[in-house]
Amino acid sequence: MKTNTKQLAAARRAMETIAAREGISVEEVRREISRAILMAQPRDAGIVSEIPCADAIPTPEELIAYCAERIQRERRNSPRPRK
């Protein structure tokens, strides 16, 4: 999966929504997500390395886009519950 411009823009909007909801800046949201990525790097290097990114470590936008795409793919591939 390659992250595209549309997915990155959606990730930025998601961070803006979180910032507004939490009463903090978008930059603070980015810092917190970046910190979580760095903390996961040593323990979960395999998972972090799956995320397509321009550099060695994914940006918050790349992480959000990857997670959203993965969730959408899993929903498409999972059987629908019967009513």
C-alpha positions in Angstrom: 0.0 0.0 0.0 1.4 3.4 -1.0 0.1 6.4 0.9 -1.4 9.0 -1.4 -2.0 12.7 -1.1 -5.7 12.2 -0.5 -5.0 9.8 2.4 -2.5 12.2 4.0 -4.9 15.1 3.7 -7.6 13.0 5.5 -5.0 12.2 8.2 -4.3 15.9 8.7 -8.0 16.6 9.0 -8.3 13.9 11.6 -5.5 15.5 13.6 -7.3 18.8 13.4 -10.4 17.2 14.7 -8.6 15.6 17.6 -6.8 18.9 18.4 -10.1 20.8 18.5 -11.8 18.1 20.6 -9.0 17.9 23.1 -8.4 21.7 23.2 -4.8 21.4 22.1 -2.8 22.4 19.0 -2.4 20.3 16.0 1.3 20.4 16.6 0.8 18.9 20.1 -1.2 16.1 18.5 1.6 15.5 16.0 4.2 15.4 18.9 2.2 12.9 20.9 1.7 10.6 17.9 5.4 10.9 16.9 6.4 10.1 20.5 4.2 7.0 20.4 5.8 5.9 17.1 9.3 6.3 18.5 8.3 4.4 21.7 6.9 1.5 19.5 9.9 1.4 17.2 12.2 -0.8 19.4 9.5 -3.2 20.6 7.3 -3.4 17.5 9.8 -2.7 14.7 8.1 -5.2 12.5 4.8 -3.4 12.7 6.3 0.0 12.3 8.4 -1.2 9.3 5.2 -2.2 7.5 4.0 1.4 7.3 4.9 2.9 4.0 6.8 6.1 4.6 9.2 8.5 2.9 11.8 8.3 5.7 13.0 5.6 8.1 10.3 6.5 10.6 6.7 7.2 9.5 5.1 10.6 10.1 1.9 10.9 12.1 0.0 11.4 8.9 1.5 8.3 7.3 0.6 6.2 10.4 -3.0 7.4 10.4 -3.3 6.9 6.7 -1.9 3.3 7.0 -4.2 2.5 10.0 -7.3 3.8 8.2 -6.5 1.9 5.0 -5.8 -1.3 7.0 -9.1 -1.0 8.9 -11.0 -0.4 5.6 -9.4 -3.4 4.0 -10.2 -5.6 7.0 -13.8 -4.5 7.0 -14.1 -5.2 3.2 -12.7 -8.7 3.7 -14.6 -9.7 6.9 -18.0 -11.5 6.6 -21.0 -9.4 7.4 -23.0 -10.5 10.5 -26.4 -11.9 9.9 -29.4 -10.1 11.3 
